[in-house]
Amino acid sequence: MEIDAELRRQITVSLLAAAVFILGLVGIGVTFGGSAALPEAGAIALVALLAGFVLLMALVGAYLIRAKDEDA
């Protein structure tokens, strides 16, 4: 299977978005970790991170669709 420029762009942007999510999880773990349970503030931060990730992936999808239309 040959990987063309469009597929490389999709892979790169998706991996960067996933890396941002993982870094956010690590950041929440470092900030609110250290005990047996996640405190309420940490839980709210986690929910906010998940909501932000969903929005980020929607924006990434819109960007990739728009970039594909401009290339065609």
PDB file with SEQRES, HELIX, SHEET and CRYST1 records, atoms N, CA, C and O in Angstrom:
SEQRES   1 A   72  MET GLU ILE ASP ALA GLU LEU ARG ARG GLN ILE THR VAL          
SEQRES   2 A   72  SER LEU LEU ALA ALA ALA VAL PHE ILE LEU GLY LEU VAL          
SEQRES   3 A   72  GLY ILE GLY VAL THR PHE GLY GLY SER ALA ALA LEU PRO          
SEQRES   4 A   72  GLU ALA GLY ALA ILE ALA LEU VAL ALA LEU LEU ALA GLY          
SEQRES   5 A   72  PHE VAL LEU LEU MET ALA LEU VAL GLY ALA TYR LEU ILE          
SEQRES   6 A   72  ARG ALA LYS ASP GLU ASP ALA                                  
HELIX    1 AA1 ALA A    5  PHE A   32  1                                  28    
HELIX    2 AA2 GLU A   40  ASP A   71  1                                  32    
CRYST1    1.000    1.000    1.000  90.00  90.00  90.00 P 1           1          
ATOM      1  N   MET A   1       0.843  -1.177   0.000  1.00  0.00           N  
ATOM      2  CA  MET A   1       0.000   0.000   0.000  1.00  0.00           C  
ATOM      3  C   MET A   1       0.887   1.239   0.000  1.00  0.00           C  
ATOM      4  O   MET A   1       1.763   1.400   0.850  1.00  0.00           O  
ATOM      5  N   GLU A   2       0.647   2.080  -0.941  1.00  0.00           N  
ATOM      6  CA  GLU A   2       1.434   3.304  -1.061  1.00  0.00           C  
ATOM      7  C   GLU A   2       0.801   4.405  -0.211  1.00  0.00           C  
ATOM      8  O   GLU A   2      -0.417   4.588  -0.219  1.00  0.00           O  
ATOM      9  N   ILE A   3       1.632   5.122   0.509  1.00  0.00           N  
ATOM     10  CA  ILE A   3       1.153   6.213   1.360  1.00  0.00           C  
ATOM     11  C   ILE A   3       1.393   7.524   0.618  1.00  0.00           C  
ATOM     12  O   ILE A   3       2.533   7.945   0.423  1.00  0.00           O  
ATOM     13  N   ASP A   4       0.302   8.155   0.211  1.00  0.00           N  
ATOM     14  CA  ASP A   4       0.422   9.412  -0.515  1.00  0.00           C  
ATOM     15  C   ASP A   4       0.437  10.586   0.473  1.00  0.00           C  
ATOM     16  O   ASP A   4       0.337  10.389   1.684  1.00  0.00           O  
ATOM     17  N   ALA A   5       0.559  11.778  -0.044  1.00  0.00           N  
ATOM     18  CA  ALA A   5       0.684  12.972   0.799  1.00  0.00           C  
ATOM     19  C   ALA A   5      -0.559  13.191   1.658  1.00  0.00           C  
ATOM     20  O   ALA A   5      -0.442  13.596   2.815  1.00  0.00           O  
ATOM     21  N   GLU A   6      -1.729  12.933   1.118  1.00  0.00           N  
ATOM     22  CA  GLU A   6      -2.970  13.140   1.875  1.00  0.00           C  
ATOM     23  C   GLU A   6      -3.052  12.194   3.069  1.00  0.00           C  
ATOM     24  O   GLU A   6      -3.416  12.608   4.170  1.00  0.00           O  
ATOM     25  N   LEU A   7      -2.715  10.937   2.851  1.00  0.00           N  
ATOM     26  CA  LEU A   7      -2.749   9.962   3.938  1.00  0.00           C  
ATOM     27  C   LEU A   7      -1.710  10.291   5.004  1.00  0.00           C  
ATOM     28  O   LEU A   7      -1.973  10.140   6.197  1.00  0.00           O  
ATOM     29  N   ARG A   8      -0.531  10.741   4.577  1.00  0.00           N  
ATOM     30  CA  ARG A   8       0.494  11.161   5.539  1.00  0.00           C  
ATOM     31  C   ARG A   8       0.001  12.328   6.383  1.00  0.00           C  
ATOM     32  O   ARG A   8       0.242  12.364   7.589  1.00  0.00           O  
ATOM     33  N   ARG A   9      -0.685  13.277   5.762  1.00  0.00           N  
ATOM     34  CA  ARG A   9      -1.234  14.422   6.483  1.00  0.00           C  
ATOM     35  C   ARG A   9      -2.276  13.964   7.495  1.00  0.00           C  
ATOM     36  O   ARG A   9      -2.280  14.432   8.634  1.00  0.00           O  
ATOM     37  N   GLN A  10      -3.154  13.059   7.093  1.00  0.00           N  
ATOM     38  CA  GLN A  10      -4.174  12.547   8.006  1.00  0.00           C  
ATOM     39  C   GLN A  10      -3.552  11.827   9.193  1.00  0.00           C  
ATOM     40  O   GLN A  10      -3.979  12.021  10.331  1.00  0.00           O  
ATOM     41  N   ILE A  11      -2.555  11.004   8.937  1.00  0.00           N  
ATOM     42  CA  ILE A  11      -1.883  10.270  10.007  1.00  0.00           C  
ATOM     43  C   ILE A  11      -1.183  11.235  10.953  1.00  0.00           C  
ATOM     44  O   ILE A  11      -1.296  11.096  12.170  1.00  0.00           O  
ATOM     45  N   THR A  12      -0.471  12.200  10.416  1.00  0.00           N  
ATOM     46  CA  THR A  12       0.279  13.149  11.239  1.00  0.00           C  
ATOM     47  C   THR A  12      -0.645  13.977  12.119  1.00  0.00           C  
ATOM     48  O   THR A  12      -0.401  14.118  13.317  1.00  0.00           O  
ATOM     49  N   VAL A  13      -1.696  14.519  11.540  1.00  0.00           N  
ATOM     50  CA  VAL A  13      -2.608  15.364  12.310  1.00  0.00           C  
ATOM     51  C   VAL A  13      -3.328  14.538  13.373  1.00  0.00           C  
ATOM     52  O   VAL A  13      -3.511  15.010  14.495  1.00  0.00           O  
ATOM     53  N   SER A  14      -3.731  13.334  13.044  1.00  0.00           N  
ATOM     54  CA  SER A  14      -4.408  12.482  14.019  1.00  0.00           C  
ATOM     55  C   SER A  14      -3.477  12.067  15.156  1.00  0.00           C  
ATOM     56  O   SER A  14      -3.887  12.043  16.316  1.00  0.00           O  
ATOM     57  N   LEU A  15      -2.242  11.746  14.832  1.00  0.00           N  
ATOM     58  CA  LEU A  15      -1.280  11.384  15.874  1.00  0.00           C  
ATOM     59  C   LEU A  15      -0.961  12.572  16.783  1.00  0.00           C  
ATOM     60  O   LEU A  15      -0.806  12.406  17.992  1.00  0.00           O  
ATOM     61  N   LEU A  16      -0.865  13.752  16.210  1.00  0.00           N  
ATOM     62  CA  LEU A  16      -0.626  14.947  17.037  1.00  0.00           C  
ATOM     63  C   LEU A  16      -1.796  15.209  17.980  1.00  0.00           C  
ATOM     64  O   LEU A  16      -1.593  15.560  19.143  1.00  0.00           O  
ATOM     65  N   ALA A  17      -3.013  15.040  17.484  1.00  0.00           N  
ATOM     66  CA  ALA A  17      -4.185  15.239  18.343  1.00  0.00           C  
ATOM     67  C   ALA A  17      -4.212  14.193  19.463  1.00  0.00           C  
ATOM     68  O   ALA A  17      -4.532  14.518  20.606  1.00  0.00           O  
ATOM     69  N   ALA A  18      -3.883  12.960  19.144  1.00  0.00           N  
ATOM     70  CA  ALA A  18      -3.840  11.914  20.167  1.00  0.00           C  
ATOM     71  C   ALA A  18      -2.725  12.190  21.176  1.00  0.00           C  
ATOM     72  O   ALA A  18      -2.896  11.930  22.367  1.00  0.00           O  
ATOM     73  N   ALA A  19      -1.591  12.712  20.717  1.00  0.00           N  
ATOM     74  CA  ALA A  19      -0.486  13.046  21.616  1.00  0.00           C  
ATOM     75  C   ALA A  19      -0.886  14.163  22.573  1.00  0.00           C  
ATOM     76  O   ALA A  19      -0.511  14.137  23.745  1.00  0.00           O  
ATOM     77  N   VAL A  20      -1.641  15.141  22.084  1.00  0.00           N  
ATOM     78  CA  VAL A  20      -2.125  16.213  22.957  1.00  0.00           C  
ATOM     79  C   VAL A  20      -3.013  15.628  24.049  1.00  0.00           C  
ATOM     80  O   VAL A  20      -2.919  16.034  25.207  1.00  0.00           O  
ATOM     81  N   PHE A  21      -3.868  14.685  23.693  1.00  0.00           N  
ATOM     82  CA  PHE A  21      -4.747  14.042  24.673  1.00  0.00           C  
ATOM     83  C   PHE A  21      -3.935  13.277  25.719  1.00  0.00           C  
ATOM     84  O   PHE A  21      -4.201  13.384  26.916  1.00  0.00           O  
ATOM     85  N   ILE A  22      -2.955  12.512  25.267  1.00  0.00           N  
ATOM     86  CA  ILE A  22      -2.131  11.741  26.196  1.00  0.00           C  
ATOM     87  C   ILE A  22      -1.342  12.660  27.115  1.00  0.00           C  
ATOM     88  O   ILE A  22      -1.233  12.394  28.312  1.00  0.00           O  
ATOM     89  N   LEU A  23      -0.792  13.734  26.570  1.00  0.00           N  
ATOM     90  CA  LEU A  23      -0.083  14.706  27.410  1.00  0.00           C  
ATOM     91  C   LEU A  23      -1.024  15.338  28.433  1.00  0.00           C  
ATOM     92  O   LEU A  23      -0.624  15.605  29.566  1.00  0.00           O  
ATOM     93  N   GLY A  24      -2.260  15.574  28.040  1.00  0.00           N  
ATOM     94  CA  GLY A  24      -3.248  16.093  28.981  1.00  0.00           C  
ATOM     95  C   GLY A  24      -3.531  15.109  30.098  1.00  0.00           C  
ATOM     96  O   GLY A  24      -3.654  15.499  31.259  1.00  0.00           O  
ATOM     97  N   LEU A  25      -3.637  13.823  29.752  1.00  0.00           N  
ATOM     98  CA  LEU A  25      -3.848  12.791  30.776  1.00  0.00           C  
ATOM     99  C   LEU A  25      -2.672  12.731  31.741  1.00  0.00           C  
ATOM    100  O   LEU A  25      -2.860  12.632  32.954  1.00  0.00           O  
ATOM    101  N   VAL A  26      -1.468  12.791  31.203  1.00  0.00           N  
ATOM    102  CA  VAL A  26      -0.276  12.779  32.054  1.00  0.00           C  
ATOM    103  C   VAL A  26      -0.253  14.017  32.947  1.00  0.00           C  
ATOM    104  O   VAL A  26       0.067  13.929  34.133  1.00  0.00           O  
ATOM    105  N   GLY A  27      -0.594  15.166  32.373  1.00  0.00           N  
ATOM    106  CA  GLY A  27      -0.630  16.396  33.156  1.00  0.00           C  
ATOM    107  C   GLY A  27      -1.633  16.330  34.300  1.00  0.00           C  
ATOM    108  O   GLY A  27      -1.341  16.773  35.411  1.00  0.00           O  
ATOM    109  N   ILE A  28      -2.801  15.786  34.035  1.00  0.00           N  
ATOM    110  CA  ILE A  28      -3.806  15.632  35.090  1.00  0.00           C  
ATOM    111  C   ILE A  28      -3.313  14.639  36.142  1.00  0.00           C  
ATOM    112  O   ILE A  28      -3.508  14.856  37.338  1.00  0.00           O  
ATOM    113  N   GLY A  29      -2.687  13.570  35.709  1.00  0.00           N  
ATOM    114  CA  GLY A  29      -2.167  12.590  36.649  1.00  0.00           C  
ATOM    115  C   GLY A  29      -1.083  13.164  37.542  1.00  0.00           C  
ATOM    116  O   GLY A  29      -1.041  12.879  38.739  1.00  0.00           O  
ATOM    117  N   VAL A  30      -0.209  13.971  36.963  1.00  0.00           N  
ATOM    118  CA  VAL A  30       0.863  14.590  37.749  1.00  0.00           C  
ATOM    119  C   VAL A  30       0.294  15.641  38.698  1.00  0.00           C  
ATOM    120  O   VAL A  30       0.712  15.734  39.852  1.00  0.00           O  
ATOM    121  N   THR A  31      -0.647  16.421  38.216  1.00  0.00           N  
ATOM    122  CA  THR A  31      -1.197  17.499  39.031  1.00  0.00           C  
ATOM    123  C   THR A  31      -2.073  16.981  40.164  1.00  0.00           C  
ATOM    124  O   THR A  31      -1.960  17.446  41.299  1.00  0.00           O  
ATOM    125  N   PHE A  32      -2.938  16.028  39.867  1.00  0.00           N  
ATOM    126  CA  PHE A  32      -3.927  15.578  40.848  1.00  0.00           C  
ATOM    127  C   PHE A  32      -3.635  14.181  41.405  1.00  0.00           C  
ATOM    128  O   PHE A  32      -4.395  13.682  42.235  1.00  0.00           O  
ATOM    129  N   GLY A  33      -2.547  13.545  40.965  1.00  0.00           N  
ATOM    130  CA  GLY A  33      -2.236  12.197  41.415  1.00  0.00           C  
ATOM    131  C   GLY A  33      -1.590  12.190  42.788  1.00  0.00           C  
ATOM    132  O   GLY A  33      -1.526  13.212  43.471  1.00  0.00           O  
ATOM    133  N   GLY A  34      -1.121  11.033  43.171  1.00  0.00           N  
ATOM    134  CA  GLY A  34      -0.428  10.905  44.434  1.00  0.00           C  
ATOM    135  C   GLY A  34      -1.269  10.300  45.535  1.00  0.00           C  
ATOM    136  O   GLY A  34      -0.742   9.947  46.590  1.00  0.00           O  
ATOM    137  N   SER A  35      -2.550  10.173  45.316  1.00  0.00           N  
ATOM    138  CA  SER A  35      -3.410   9.539  46.316  1.00  0.00           C  
ATOM    139  C   SER A  35      -4.108   8.342  45.677  1.00  0.00           C  
ATOM    140  O   SER A  35      -3.961   8.084  44.483  1.00  0.00           O  
ATOM    141  N   ALA A  36      -4.858   7.629  46.481  1.00  0.00           N  
ATOM    142  CA  ALA A  36      -5.537   6.430  45.982  1.00  0.00           C  
ATOM    143  C   ALA A  36      -6.707   6.770  45.063  1.00  0.00           C  
ATOM    144  O   ALA A  36      -7.062   5.974  44.193  1.00  0.00           O  
ATOM    145  N   ALA A  37      -7.309   7.946  45.249  1.00  0.00           N  
ATOM    146  CA  ALA A  37      -8.478   8.323  44.453  1.00  0.00           C  
ATOM    147  C   ALA A  37      -8.242   9.691  43.815  1.00  0.00           C  
ATOM    148  O   ALA A  37      -7.473  10.507  44.323  1.00  0.00           O  
ATOM    149  N   LEU A  38      -8.903   9.915  42.720  1.00  0.00           N  
ATOM    150  CA  LEU A  38      -8.819  11.201  42.027  1.00  0.00           C  
ATOM    151  C   LEU A  38      -9.730  12.200  42.736  1.00  0.00           C  
ATOM    152  O   LEU A  38     -10.918  11.927  42.911  1.00  0.00           O  
ATOM    153  N   PRO A  39      -9.198  13.355  43.148  1.00  0.00           N  
ATOM    154  CA  PRO A  39     -10.059  14.334  43.822  1.00  0.00           C  
ATOM    155  C   PRO A  39     -11.089  14.929  42.864  1.00  0.00           C  
ATOM    156  O   PRO A  39     -11.003  14.750  41.649  1.00  0.00           O  
ATOM    157  N   GLU A  40     -12.056  15.631  43.426  1.00  0.00           N  
ATOM    158  CA  GLU A  40     -13.138  16.190  42.610  1.00  0.00           C  
ATOM    159  C   GLU A  40     -12.607  17.131  41.537  1.00  0.00           C  
ATOM    160  O   GLU A  40     -13.078  17.099  40.399  1.00  0.00           O  
ATOM    161  N   ALA A  41     -11.641  17.963  41.881  1.00  0.00           N  
ATOM    162  CA  ALA A  41     -11.076  18.891  40.887  1.00  0.00           C  
ATOM    163  C   ALA A  41     -10.401  18.124  39.756  1.00  0.00           C  
ATOM    164  O   ALA A  41     -10.475  18.533  38.597  1.00  0.00           O  
ATOM    165  N   GLY A  42      -9.747  17.023  40.084  1.00  0.00           N  
ATOM    166  CA  GLY A  42      -9.118  16.205  39.057  1.00  0.00           C  
ATOM    167  C   GLY A  42     -10.138  15.536  38.154  1.00  0.00           C  
ATOM    168  O   GLY A  42      -9.918  15.394  36.952  1.00  0.00           O  
ATOM    169  N   ALA A  43     -11.257  15.126  38.740  1.00  0.00           N  
ATOM    170  CA  ALA A  43     -12.318  14.511  37.940  1.00  0.00           C  
ATOM    171  C   ALA A  43     -12.922  15.519  36.969  1.00  0.00           C  
ATOM    172  O   ALA A  43     -13.215  15.188  35.820  1.00  0.00           O  
ATOM    173  N   ILE A  44     -13.103  16.735  37.433  1.00  0.00           N  
ATOM    174  CA  ILE A  44     -13.628  17.786  36.554  1.00  0.00           C  
ATOM    175  C   ILE A  44     -12.634  18.087  35.438  1.00  0.00           C  
ATOM    176  O   ILE A  44     -13.027  18.282  34.288  1.00  0.00           O  
ATOM    177  N   ALA A  45     -11.351  18.124  35.777  1.00  0.00           N  
ATOM    178  CA  ALA A  45     -10.322  18.350  34.759  1.00  0.00           C  
ATOM    179  C   ALA A  45     -10.320  17.218  33.735  1.00  0.00           C  
ATOM    180  O   ALA A  45     -10.138  17.461  32.542  1.00  0.00           O  
ATOM    181  N   LEU A  46     -10.519  15.999  34.188  1.00  0.00           N  
ATOM    182  CA  LEU A  46     -10.551  14.853  33.281  1.00  0.00           C  
ATOM    183  C   LEU A  46     -11.749  14.924  32.339  1.00  0.00           C  
ATOM    184  O   LEU A  46     -11.614  14.658  31.145  1.00  0.00           O  
ATOM    185  N   VAL A  47     -12.900  15.275  32.857  1.00  0.00           N  
ATOM    186  CA  VAL A  47     -14.097  15.424  32.020  1.00  0.00           C  
ATOM    187  C   VAL A  47     -13.890  16.556  31.011  1.00  0.00           C  
ATOM    188  O   VAL A  47     -14.268  16.428  29.846  1.00  0.00           O  
ATOM    189  N   ALA A  48     -13.293  17.655  31.456  1.00  0.00           N  
ATOM    190  CA  ALA A  48     -13.006  18.767  30.542  1.00  0.00           C  
ATOM    191  C   ALA A  48     -12.026  18.345  29.456  1.00  0.00           C  
ATOM    192  O   ALA A  48     -12.180  18.727  28.296  1.00  0.00           O  
ATOM    193  N   LEU A  49     -11.021  17.560  29.825  1.00  0.00           N  
ATOM    194  CA  LEU A  49     -10.062  17.064  28.832  1.00  0.00           C  
ATOM    195  C   LEU A  49     -10.750  16.178  27.806  1.00  0.00           C  
ATOM    196  O   LEU A  49     -10.490  16.299  26.609  1.00  0.00           O  
ATOM    197  N   LEU A  50     -11.623  15.289  28.261  1.00  0.00           N  
ATOM    198  CA  LEU A  50     -12.349  14.419  27.336  1.00  0.00           C  
ATOM    199  C   LEU A  50     -13.245  15.220  26.392  1.00  0.00           C  
ATOM    200  O   LEU A  50     -13.297  14.937  25.195  1.00  0.00           O  
ATOM    201  N   ALA A  51     -13.950  16.218  26.927  1.00  0.00           N  
ATOM    202  CA  ALA A  51     -14.799  17.065  26.080  1.00  0.00           C  
ATOM    203  C   ALA A  51     -13.950  17.851  25.085  1.00  0.00           C  
ATOM    204  O   ALA A  51     -14.317  17.992  23.919  1.00  0.00           O  
ATOM    205  N   GLY A  52     -12.824  18.356  25.553  1.00  0.00           N  
ATOM    206  CA  GLY A  52     -11.920  19.083  24.654  1.00  0.00           C  
ATOM    207  C   GLY A  52     -11.367  18.192  23.562  1.00  0.00           C  
ATOM    208  O   GLY A  52     -11.204  18.629  22.423  1.00  0.00           O  
ATOM    209  N   PHE A  53     -11.077  16.941  23.902  1.00  0.00           N  
ATOM    210  CA  PHE A  53     -10.564  16.006  22.903  1.00  0.00           C  
ATOM    211  C   PHE A  53     -11.609  15.713  21.838  1.00  0.00           C  
ATOM    212  O   PHE A  53     -11.285  15.638  20.653  1.00  0.00           O  
ATOM    213  N   VAL A  54     -12.843  15.550  22.247  1.00  0.00           N  
ATOM    214  CA  VAL A  54     -13.919  15.317  21.271  1.00  0.00           C  
ATOM    215  C   VAL A  54     -14.036  16.514  20.325  1.00  0.00           C  
ATOM    216  O   VAL A  54     -14.151  16.340  19.111  1.00  0.00           O  
ATOM    217  N   LEU A  55     -14.006  17.715  20.877  1.00  0.00           N  
ATOM    218  CA  LEU A  55     -14.070  18.911  20.031  1.00  0.00           C  
ATOM    219  C   LEU A  55     -12.841  19.024  19.131  1.00  0.00           C  
ATOM    220  O   LEU A  55     -12.956  19.389  17.961  1.00  0.00           O  
ATOM    221  N   LEU A  56     -11.668  18.710  19.677  1.00  0.00           N  
ATOM    222  CA  LEU A  56     -10.442  18.751  18.876  1.00  0.00           C  
ATOM    223  C   LEU A  56     -10.524  17.789  17.701  1.00  0.00           C  
ATOM    224  O   LEU A  56     -10.141  18.143  16.586  1.00  0.00           O  
ATOM    225  N   MET A  57     -11.019  16.577  17.934  1.00  0.00           N  
ATOM    226  CA  MET A  57     -11.115  15.610  16.846  1.00  0.00           C  
ATOM    227  C   MET A  57     -12.142  16.037  15.798  1.00  0.00           C  
ATOM    228  O   MET A  57     -11.970  15.763  14.611  1.00  0.00           O  
ATOM    229  N   ALA A  58     -13.210  16.707  16.236  1.00  0.00           N  
ATOM    230  CA  ALA A  58     -14.177  17.242  15.273  1.00  0.00           C  
ATOM    231  C   ALA A  58     -13.525  18.312  14.404  1.00  0.00           C  
ATOM    232  O   ALA A  58     -13.736  18.350  13.192  1.00  0.00           O  
ATOM    233  N   LEU A  59     -12.732  19.181  15.029  1.00  0.00           N  
ATOM    234  CA  LEU A  59     -12.023  20.213  14.266  1.00  0.00           C  
ATOM    235  C   LEU A  59     -10.984  19.605  13.331  1.00  0.00           C  
ATOM    236  O   LEU A  59     -10.812  20.071  12.205  1.00  0.00           O  
ATOM    237  N   VAL A  60     -10.299  18.579  13.788  1.00  0.00           N  
ATOM    238  CA  VAL A  60      -9.322  17.898  12.940  1.00  0.00           C  
ATOM    239  C   VAL A  60     -10.022  17.277  11.736  1.00  0.00           C  
ATOM    240  O   VAL A  60      -9.533  17.379  10.611  1.00  0.00           O  
ATOM    241  N   GLY A  61     -11.156  16.639  11.966  1.00  0.00           N  
ATOM    242  CA  GLY A  61     -11.907  16.057  10.857  1.00  0.00           C  
ATOM    243  C   GLY A  61     -12.356  17.101   9.856  1.00  0.00           C  
ATOM    244  O   GLY A  61     -12.268  16.889   8.647  1.00  0.00           O  
ATOM    245  N   ALA A  62     -12.840  18.235  10.358  1.00  0.00           N  
ATOM    246  CA  ALA A  62     -13.260  19.314   9.460  1.00  0.00           C  
ATOM    247  C   ALA A  62     -12.070  19.852   8.672  1.00  0.00           C  
ATOM    248  O   ALA A  62     -12.186  20.135   7.480  1.00  0.00           O  
ATOM    249  N   TYR A  63     -10.929  19.991   9.338  1.00  0.00           N  
ATOM    250  CA  TYR A  63      -9.719  20.465   8.648  1.00  0.00           C  
ATOM    251  C   TYR A  63      -9.307  19.501   7.546  1.00  0.00           C  
ATOM    252  O   TYR A  63      -8.986  19.922   6.435  1.00  0.00           O  
ATOM    253  N   LEU A  64      -9.315  18.202   7.853  1.00  0.00           N  
ATOM    254  CA  LEU A  64      -8.889  17.224   6.864  1.00  0.00           C  
ATOM    255  C   LEU A  64      -9.835  17.160   5.677  1.00  0.00           C  
ATOM    256  O   LEU A  64      -9.395  16.983   4.541  1.00  0.00           O  
ATOM    257  N   ILE A  65     -11.114  17.299   5.926  1.00  0.00           N  
ATOM    258  CA  ILE A  65     -12.089  17.317   4.820  1.00  0.00           C  
ATOM    259  C   ILE A  65     -11.872  18.553   3.955  1.00  0.00           C  
ATOM    260  O   ILE A  65     -11.879  18.472   2.727  1.00  0.00           O  
ATOM    261  N   ARG A  66     -11.679  19.703   4.610  1.00  0.00           N  
ATOM    262  CA  ARG A  66     -11.459  20.944   3.864  1.00  0.00           C  
ATOM    263  C   ARG A  66     -10.152  20.878   3.076  1.00  0.00           C  
ATOM    264  O   ARG A  66     -10.102  21.323   1.929  1.00  0.00           O  
ATOM    265  N   ALA A  67      -9.101  20.333   3.672  1.00  0.00           N  
ATOM    266  CA  ALA A  67      -7.818  20.208   2.991  1.00  0.00           C  
ATOM    267  C   ALA A  67      -7.932  19.260   1.806  1.00  0.00           C  
ATOM    268  O   ALA A  67      -7.300  19.482   0.772  1.00  0.00           O  
ATOM    269  N   LYS A  68      -8.735  18.201   1.945  1.00  0.00           N  
ATOM    270  CA  LYS A  68      -8.919  17.255   0.850  1.00  0.00           C  
ATOM    271  C   LYS A  68      -9.665  17.941  -0.307  1.00  0.00           C  
ATOM    272  O   LYS A  68      -9.320  17.736  -1.471  1.00  0.00           O  
ATOM    273  N   ASP A  69     -10.683  18.751   0.008  1.00  0.00           N  
ATOM    274  CA  ASP A  69     -11.438  19.449  -1.031  1.00  0.00           C  
ATOM    275  C   ASP A  69     -10.578  20.474  -1.768  1.00  0.00           C  
ATOM    276  O   ASP A  69     -10.736  20.665  -2.974  1.00  0.00           O  
ATOM    277  N   GLU A  70      -9.674  21.130  -1.050  1.00  0.00           N  
ATOM    278  CA  GLU A  70      -8.810  22.132  -1.680  1.00  0.00           C  
ATOM    279  C   GLU A  70      -7.772  21.491  -2.580  1.00  0.00           C  
ATOM    280  O   GLU A  70      -7.362  22.094  -3.572  1.00  0.00           O  
ATOM    281  N   ASP A  71      -7.329  20.256  -2.247  1.00  0.00           N  
ATOM    282  CA  ASP A  71      -6.339  19.563  -3.061  1.00  0.00           C  
ATOM    283  C   ASP A  71      -6.943  19.031  -4.358  1.00  0.00           C  
ATOM    284  O   ASP A  71      -6.245  18.879  -5.360  1.00  0.00           O  
ATOM    285  N   ALA A  72      -8.233  18.752  -4.331  1.00  0.00           N  
ATOM    286  CA  ALA A  72      -8.873  18.140  -5.509  1.00  0.00           C  
ATOM    287  C   ALA A  72      -9.142  19.130  -6.600  1.00  0.00           C  
ATOM    288  O   ALA A  72      -9.675  18.764  -7.647  1.00  0.00           O  
TER     289      ALA A  72                                                      
END                                                                             
